């Protein structure tokens, strides 16, 4: 299969007014049916401010382009859009902003949805000169989208089929000769390829846009992965000094404010014990929220103590969150896993009745990420 490269738009491009800070100013359009990719300026500065953030931008496009009568096109229709969008802070030095929002007609409800994931995707996309990718159509054969600044190609993905999301990222990194955060990959595993209705899109080893079957939408389009090289384009903040000061204050508050401190130290890990105390921890397929199990080993510090860790934070984020862990003992000894969030301990643990084997829960949580299944919805089965 010959790669298809971005083609210039046929219309003459008008001179654009100066961009507001934080925006790349272009959308990357991809039509999988026609195998075309092209950049498109996405609006006036006023529009950019009105439709702030990945959800604002994505929902405007989704609403305009997928309405049909009083409803919307079906999730599996070629006219459905899969929008991978950033906000104006992506790529700037502010904690928690480097990821992406996925907006589409989801396979779970067949209605509009948005779901977020972090990592490096949004940053790499901005540095390539795009605020969002809008994907339409359905490919005949499996492809992946490769973006490196102005070089945008749909490439043959048949050799990646059947690989889980971590294997896909490993293989793409090796084949493209790029290491670490030089390449961000968001992909689907076997669950997305077979259009499981609660399939997710997973990226950068452990970050998951998990809600409403967005991975099934990607699978229906026969798009195995989006691989973005860390681009070289400049990104300007409207007020660089003010931005850095505000970002510093937010980081300081997160580290020192008693109400935010545990979030800074442990992310969502305290959720297991906190929800248990409130009688809201889902146990055994939601048949009960009451347990006689000693919850002391499920306190956040204990959850973290049980594994060897290394930080795996997202772009420009200093939270003690999103660690990679190594299982120390048992049948999965030595395996690298992503530290489960509260949802992982719950969906791959308590909800299915596992209340003691933390190594097993951590392993299963990662297997679900790798297969690209939403761990919450898995727990409900
Ligand atoms: S490390 Fe955690 S808090 Fe920071 S951006 Fe990533 S997911 Fe968000």
Boltz pocket constraint, residues with backbone or C-beta under 6 A from the ligand:
constraints:
  - pocket:
      binder: B
      contacts: [[A, 95], [A, 96], [A, 97], [A, 98], [A, 118], [A, 119], [A, 267], [A, 312], [A, 313], [A, 314], [A, 315], [A, 317], [A, 318], [A, 319], [A, 321], [A, 322]]
      max_distance: 6.0
